[in-house]
Amino acid sequence: MSSSHKKDSVFTDSAAEQVYGDIIDLPRPVSRTHPPMPMLNRAAQFAPFAALTGYDAAVEETARLTEEEVYLDESEITALNEKLARIEAALPNPSAVQITYFRPDERKSGGSYETVTGTVRTIDRITQCLHMESGERIPLARLIAIKED
């Protein structure tokens, strides 16, 4: 090896140069039978994967907050019943109302409070549901507040 070739060498350690000096500066071998893998495929083989399928969803579900249901006292229930009676009496020509109710969560304890604005189509005393013109069904037992316009 010439002295200029030694300067360009990757290794500076003399022991490494002695062992690999004859091959260290050679070009990378290229196969005649196997074409080189495209860079996109090379990168894909090192892409992260989900070792625990569904773990992220489980963590998100656990972190999702729900509210506890508030139960009304007798005077609040009486006031709601009076408003429901007024709405029911005016049903051929209903007016717009704003209804707040508790919606239980389907996957964990607690739930959320929803507010719906619209007109009441019917109050079904058999199924104990309030039917809105929008198609939403609200259980009467879950009502928290009714604001009449």
C-alpha positions as CSV (number, residue, x, y, z in Angstrom):
1,M,0.0,0.0,0.0
2,S,1.2,3.4,-0.8
3,S,1.4,6.2,1.8
4,S,-1.4,8.1,0.1
5,H,-3.6,5.1,0.1
6,K,-3.1,4.7,3.8
7,K,-4.4,8.2,4.4
8,D,-7.7,7.5,2.6
9,S,-8.3,4.2,4.5
10,V,-11.2,4.0,6.9
11,F,-9.1,2.4,9.6
12,T,-6.3,4.2,11.4
13,D,-5.5,1.4,13.8
14,S,-2.5,-0.5,12.5
15,A,-3.8,-3.9,13.7
16,A,-7.1,-3.4,11.8
17,E,-5.1,-2.3,8.7
18,Q,-3.0,-5.4,8.9
19,V,-6.0,-7.7,9.1
20,Y,-8.4,-5.9,6.7
21,G,-6.1,-3.7,4.7
22,D,-6.5,-5.7,1.5
23,I,-10.3,-5.5,1.3
24,I,-11.3,-2.4,3.3
25,D,-11.1,0.0,0.4
26,L,-12.7,-2.3,-2.2
27,P,-16.1,-1.4,-3.7
28,R,-19.2,-3.1,-2.4
29,P,-19.9,-6.3,-4.2
30,V,-23.0,-6.3,-6.5
31,S,-24.8,-9.6,-7.2
32,R,-25.5,-10.5,-10.8
33,T,-28.5,-12.7,-9.9
34,H,-30.2,-10.6,-7.2
35,P,-31.0,-7.0,-7.9
36,P,-30.5,-4.5,-5.1
37,M,-33.6,-3.9,-2.8
38,P,-35.3,-0.6,-3.4
39,M,-34.7,1.9,-0.6
40,L,-38.4,2.1,0.2
41,N,-38.5,-1.7,0.9
42,R,-35.3,-1.5,2.9
43,A,-36.8,1.2,5.1
44,A,-40.1,-0.8,5.5
45,Q,-38.3,-3.8,7.1
46,F,-37.3,-1.5,10.0
47,A,-40.7,0.2,10.4
48,P,-42.2,0.0,13.9
49,F,-44.9,-2.6,14.5
50,A,-47.5,-3.1,17.2
51,A,-46.3,-5.9,19.3
52,L,-49.3,-5.7,21.6
53,T,-52.3,-5.3,19.2
54,G,-55.0,-3.3,20.8
55,Y,-52.9,-2.0,23.6
56,D,-53.1,1.7,22.5
57,A,-56.8,1.4,22.2
58,A,-57.1,-0.1,25.7
59,V,-54.9,2.8,27.2
60,E,-57.1,5.4,25.4
61,E,-60.2,3.8,26.7
62,T,-58.9,3.7,30.3
63,A,-57.9,7.4,30.0
64,R,-61.2,8.5,28.7
65,L,-63.2,10.3,31.4
66,T,-66.8,9.8,32.2
67,E,-69.1,11.6,34.6
68,E,-71.2,10.2,37.4
69,E,-75.0,10.4,37.1
70,V,-76.6,13.1,39.2
71,Y,-79.9,12.0,40.8
72,L,-82.7,14.7,41.2
73,D,-84.5,15.3,44.4
74,E,-88.3,15.2,44.7
75,S,-88.8,19.0,44.0
76,E,-86.7,18.8,40.9
77,I,-88.6,15.7,39.7
78,T,-91.9,17.5,40.3
79,A,-90.7,20.6,38.3
80,L,-89.6,18.3,35.4
81,N,-93.0,16.5,35.5
82,E,-94.8,19.8,35.3
83,K,-92.8,20.9,32.3
84,L,-93.4,17.5,30.6
85,A,-97.1,17.9,31.2
86,R,-97.1,21.4,29.5
87,I,-95.1,20.0,26.6
88,E,-97.5,17.1,26.2
89,A,-100.5,19.4,26.3
90,A,-99.1,21.5,23.5
91,L,-98.1,18.5,21.3
92,P,-100.2,19.1,18.3
93,N,-98.2,22.4,18.0
94,P,-95.0,21.8,19.9
95,S,-92.5,24.5,20.6
96,A,-88.7,24.3,20.7
97,V,-87.2,23.0,23.9
98,Q,-83.7,22.4,25.2
99,I,-83.3,19.1,27.0
100,T,-80.4,18.0,29.1
101,Y,-80.1,14.3,30.0
102,F,-77.6,11.7,31.1
103,R,-76.3,9.2,28.5
104,P,-74.7,6.1,30.2
105,D,-71.4,5.0,28.7
106,E,-71.6,1.7,26.9
107,R,-68.1,0.5,27.9
108,K,-67.5,1.7,31.4
109,S,-69.2,3.1,34.5
110,G,-70.6,6.7,34.3
111,G,-71.5,8.5,31.2
112,S,-71.9,12.0,29.8
113,Y,-74.5,14.8,29.9
114,E,-76.0,15.6,26.5
115,T,-78.0,18.7,25.6
116,V,-80.5,18.5,22.7
117,T,-82.4,21.4,21.2
118,G,-85.4,20.7,19.1
119,T,-89.1,19.9,19.2
120,V,-90.7,17.0,21.0
121,R,-92.7,14.6,18.7
122,T,-94.2,12.4,21.4
123,I,-93.9,11.4,25.0
124,D,-94.4,7.7,25.3
125,R,-95.6,6.8,28.8
126,I,-95.4,3.1,28.1
127,T,-91.7,3.0,27.1
128,Q,-91.0,6.0,29.3
129,C,-89.2,7.8,26.4
130,L,-89.4,11.2,25.0
131,H,-89.2,11.2,21.1
132,M,-87.7,14.2,19.4
133,E,-88.5,15.3,15.8
134,S,-84.8,14.6,15.0
135,G,-85.4,10.9,15.8
136,E,-83.6,10.8,19.1
137,R,-85.2,8.9,22.0
138,I,-84.5,10.1,25.5
139,P,-85.4,8.0,28.5
140,L,-87.6,10.0,30.9
141,A,-85.6,8.6,33.9
142,R,-82.4,10.2,32.5
143,L,-83.8,13.8,32.2
144,I,-82.0,16.4,34.1
145,A,-83.4,19.7,32.8
146,I,-85.9,21.1,30.3
147,K,-85.7,24.6,29.1
148,E,-88.8,25.8,27.3
149,D,-88.6,28.6,24.7
